Amino acid sequence: MTTDKSIEEIAQEYIPQIKFLEKAGSFAVFLSDRYGHYYYVTEYVTKDIQAPQELNIEKLVHPDDLEVVKRIDKKVWEFLDSLPEEEKLAYKYIYELRVLEKGKYIRMIYQTRLLAFKDDNFLVMGMIDLAPEQSTNTSVRFQIKNCLTDEIVPFAIETATDTLLTPREREILALAKEGMFSKEISEKLNISIHTVNRHRQNILEKLQVDNIIEAIRS
């Protein structure tokens, strides 16, 4: 949707529909722009916040999940840039992640859809609902769905190991995950134990962890 109206004017037109959607389900909804200004947020989400327009959802997301979400968002913008202008509003972005509520993290489904573009700004609608699965150890899940065709767009989530480690370091980390010690890895890869240990140390430094167990979990 492109128009001569400002993003704020478009937002005001959508608010009645957002409120209707809010009443139809048990989920929270919000309407915001590219710069983090919230035009509408479900009341119970902001009960402890004096200025709802200053809501920072990033502060509620688990720090480990937030790092993954940032990587996802970067790829989402690359995906959007690849689309013709008329297709940019056809997609819904579905995240499943851990969000802080009443002092503890719970898994939530966080859906967003772009409603309008205007110059260098945009309007986005979001819905937040409780995820059916509440495992605290499950990593972030993500989907892109075409709302017109119901097509799910293939999307691979890059982990910290994908972006920070070299192919050899990833290989050594994978073997360590299988329970192999440095001597076994050196024999399998036909490299010296010294080389394996140097790679292991590089892995710890790049992932900013203290031991290989933490590296495997990252």
Contacts in CASP RR format, 6 or more apart in sequence:
PFRMAT RR
TARGET T0000
AUTHOR 0000-0000-0000
METHOD contacts of the structure
MODEL  1
MTTDKSIEEIAQEYIPQIKFLEKAGSFAVFLSDRYGHYYYVTEYVTKDIQ
APQELNIEKLVHPDDLEVVKRIDKKVWEFLDSLPEEEKLAYKYIYELRVL
EKGKYIRMIYQTRLLAFKDDNFLVMGMIDLAPEQSTNTSVRFQIKNCLTD
EIVPFAIETATDTLLTPREREILALAKEGMFSKEISEKLNISIHTVNRHR
QNILEKLQVDNIIEAIRS
1 10 0 8 1.000
1 89 0 8 1.000
1 115 0 8 1.000
1 116 0 8 1.000
1 117 0 8 1.000
2 85 0 8 1.000
2 116 0 8 1.000
2 117 0 8 1.000
2 118 0 8 1.000
3 10 0 8 1.000
3 116 0 8 1.000
3 118 0 8 1.000
5 13 0 8 1.000
5 118 0 8 1.000
6 118 0 8 1.000
7 33 0 8 1.000
7 116 0 8 1.000
7 118 0 8 1.000
7 121 0 8 1.000
7 122 0 8 1.000
7 123 0 8 1.000
8 39 0 8 1.000
10 115 0 8 1.000
10 116 0 8 1.000
10 118 0 8 1.000
10 123 0 8 1.000
11 31 0 8 1.000
11 33 0 8 1.000
11 39 0 8 1.000
11 40 0 8 1.000
11 123 0 8 1.000
12 39 0 8 1.000
14 31 0 8 1.000
14 115 0 8 1.000
14 123 0 8 1.000
14 125 0 8 1.000
15 31 0 8 1.000
15 39 0 8 1.000
15 40 0 8 1.000
18 29 0 8 1.000
18 31 0 8 1.000
18 40 0 8 1.000
18 125 0 8 1.000
19 40 0 8 1.000
21 29 0 8 1.000
21 127 0 8 1.000
22 28 0 8 1.000
22 29 0 8 1.000
22 42 0 8 1.000
26 129 0 8 1.000
26 130 0 8 1.000
27 127 0 8 1.000
27 128 0 8 1.000
27 129 0 8 1.000
28 41 0 8 1.000
28 42 0 8 1.000
28 44 0 8 1.000
28 45 0 8 1.000
28 127 0 8 1.000
28 128 0 8 1.000
28 129 0 8 1.000
29 40 0 8 1.000
29 41 0 8 1.000
29 42 0 8 1.000
29 125 0 8 1.000
29 126 0 8 1.000
29 127 0 8 1.000
29 128 0 8 1.000
30 38 0 8 1.000
30 40 0 8 1.000
30 41 0 8 1.000
30 42 0 8 1.000
30 45 0 8 1.000
30 55 0 8 1.000
30 125 0 8 1.000
30 126 0 8 1.000
30 128 0 8 1.000
31 38 0 8 1.000
31 39 0 8 1.000
31 40 0 8 1.000
31 41 0 8 1.000
31 123 0 8 1.000
31 124 0 8 1.000
31 125 0 8 1.000
31 126 0 8 1.000
32 38 0 8 1.000
32 39 0 8 1.000
32 123 0 8 1.000
32 124 0 8 1.000
32 126 0 8 1.000
33 39 0 8 1.000
33 121 0 8 1.000
33 122 0 8 1.000
33 123 0 8 1.000
33 124 0 8 1.000
34 120 0 8 1.000
34 121 0 8 1.000
34 122 0 8 1.000
34 124 0 8 1.000
35 121 0 8 1.000
37 53 0 8 1.000
38 52 0 8 1.000
38 53 0 8 1.000
38 54 0 8 1.000
38 55 0 8 1.000
39 53 0 8 1.000
39 123 0 8 1.000
41 52 0 8 1.000
41 55 0 8 1.000
45 52 0 8 1.000
45 55 0 8 1.000
45 128 0 8 1.000
46 52 0 8 1.000
46 55 0 8 1.000
49 55 0 8 1.000
58 66 0 8 1.000
59 100 0 8 1.000
60 99 0 8 1.000
60 100 0 8 1.000
60 101 0 8 1.000
61 69 0 8 1.000
61 97 0 8 1.000
61 98 0 8 1.000
61 99 0 8 1.000
61 100 0 8 1.000
62 97 0 8 1.000
62 98 0 8 1.000
62 99 0 8 1.000
62 100 0 8 1.000
62 105 0 8 1.000
64 98 0 8 1.000
65 97 0 8 1.000
65 98 0 8 1.000
65 139 0 8 1.000
65 140 0 8 1.000
67 160 0 8 1.000
68 97 0 8 1.000
68 139 0 8 1.000
68 140 0 8 1.000
68 157 0 8 1.000
68 159 0 8 1.000
69 95 0 8 1.000
69 97 0 8 1.000
69 140 0 8 1.000
71 157 0 8 1.000
71 158 0 8 1.000
71 163 0 8 1.000
72 95 0 8 1.000
72 140 0 8 1.000
72 142 0 8 1.000
72 157 0 8 1.000
75 155 0 8 1.000
75 158 0 8 1.000
76 93 0 8 1.000
76 144 0 8 1.000
79 144 0 8 1.000
79 153 0 8 1.000
79 155 0 8 1.000
80 88 0 8 1.000
85 117 0 8 1.000
88 114 0 8 1.000
88 117 0 8 1.000
89 113 0 8 1.000
89 114 0 8 1.000
89 115 0 8 1.000
89 116 0 8 1.000
89 117 0 8 1.000
90 146 0 8 1.000
90 147 0 8 1.000
90 148 0 8 1.000
91 113 0 8 1.000
91 114 0 8 1.000
91 144 0 8 1.000
91 145 0 8 1.000
91 146 0 8 1.000
91 147 0 8 1.000
91 153 0 8 1.000
92 111 0 8 1.000
92 112 0 8 1.000
92 113 0 8 1.000
92 144 0 8 1.000
92 145 0 8 1.000
92 147 0 8 1.000
93 111 0 8 1.000
93 112 0 8 1.000
93 113 0 8 1.000
93 142 0 8 1.000
93 143 0 8 1.000
93 144 0 8 1.000
94 109 0 8 1.000
94 110 0 8 1.000
94 111 0 8 1.000
94 142 0 8 1.000
94 143 0 8 1.000
94 144 0 8 1.000
94 145 0 8 1.000
95 109 0 8 1.000
95 110 0 8 1.000
95 111 0 8 1.000
95 112 0 8 1.000
95 140 0 8 1.000
95 141 0 8 1.000
95 142 0 8 1.000
96 107 0 8 1.000
96 108 0 8 1.000
96 109 0 8 1.000
96 110 0 8 1.000
96 131 0 8 1.000
96 138 0 8 1.000
96 140 0 8 1.000
96 141 0 8 1.000
96 142 0 8 1.000
97 107 0 8 1.000
97 108 0 8 1.000
97 110 0 8 1.000
97 140 0 8 1.000
97 141 0 8 1.000
98 105 0 8 1.000
98 106 0 8 1.000
98 107 0 8 1.000
98 108 0 8 1.000
98 136 0 8 1.000
99 105 0 8 1.000
99 106 0 8 1.000
99 107 0 8 1.000
99 108 0 8 1.000
99 110 0 8 1.000
99 128 0 8 1.000
105 136 0 8 1.000
106 130 0 8 1.000
106 131 0 8 1.000
106 134 0 8 1.000
107 130 0 8 1.000
107 131 0 8 1.000
107 133 0 8 1.000
107 134 0 8 1.000
107 135 0 8 1.000
107 136 0 8 1.000
107 138 0 8 1.000
108 128 0 8 1.000
108 129 0 8 1.000
108 130 0 8 1.000
108 131 0 8 1.000
109 127 0 8 1.000
109 128 0 8 1.000
109 129 0 8 1.000
109 130 0 8 1.000
109 131 0 8 1.000
110 126 0 8 1.000
110 127 0 8 1.000
110 128 0 8 1.000
111 126 0 8 1.000
111 127 0 8 1.000
111 128 0 8 1.000
111 129 0 8 1.000
112 124 0 8 1.000
112 125 0 8 1.000
112 126 0 8 1.000
112 127 0 8 1.000
113 124 0 8 1.000
113 125 0 8 1.000
113 126 0 8 1.000
113 147 0 8 1.000
114 122 0 8 1.000
114 123 0 8 1.000
114 124 0 8 1.000
115 122 0 8 1.000
115 123 0 8 1.000
115 124 0 8 1.000
115 125 0 8 1.000
116 122 0 8 1.000
116 123 0 8 1.000
139 157 0 8 1.000
140 157 0 8 1.000
142 155 0 8 1.000
142 157 0 8 1.000
143 152 0 8 1.000
143 153 0 8 1.000
143 155 0 8 1.000
144 152 0 8 1.000
144 153 0 8 1.000
144 155 0 8 1.000
145 151 0 8 1.000
145 152 0 8 1.000
145 153 0 8 1.000
146 152 0 8 1.000
146 153 0 8 1.000
159 218 0 8 1.000
160 207 0 8 1.000
160 218 0 8 1.000
161 169 0 8 1.000
161 170 0 8 1.000
161 173 0 8 1.000
161 207 0 8 1.000
161 215 0 8 1.000
161 218 0 8 1.000
162 170 0 8 1.000
164 206 0 8 1.000
164 207 0 8 1.000
165 173 0 8 1.000
165 203 0 8 1.000
165 206 0 8 1.000
165 207 0 8 1.000
168 199 0 8 1.000
169 199 0 8 1.000
169 202 0 8 1.000
169 203 0 8 1.000
169 206 0 8 1.000
171 189 0 8 1.000
172 185 0 8 1.000
172 189 0 8 1.000
172 196 0 8 1.000
172 199 0 8 1.000
172 200 0 8 1.000
172 203 0 8 1.000
173 203 0 8 1.000
173 212 0 8 1.000
173 215 0 8 1.000
173 216 0 8 1.000
175 184 0 8 1.000
175 185 0 8 1.000
175 188 0 8 1.000
175 189 0 8 1.000
176 185 0 8 1.000
176 200 0 8 1.000
176 212 0 8 1.000
176 215 0 8 1.000
176 216 0 8 1.000
177 216 0 8 1.000
180 188 0 8 1.000
182 193 0 8 1.000
182 196 0 8 1.000
182 197 0 8 1.000
182 200 0 8 1.000
183 193 0 8 1.000
185 196 0 8 1.000
186 192 0 8 1.000
186 193 0 8 1.000
186 195 0 8 1.000
186 196 0 8 1.000
189 196 0 8 1.000
200 212 0 8 1.000
203 212 0 8 1.000
203 215 0 8 1.000
204 210 0 8 1.000
204 211 0 8 1.000
204 212 0 8 1.000
204 215 0 8 1.000
207 214 0 8 1.000
207 215 0 8 1.000
207 218 0 8 1.000
209 215 0 8 1.000
209 218 0 8 1.000
END
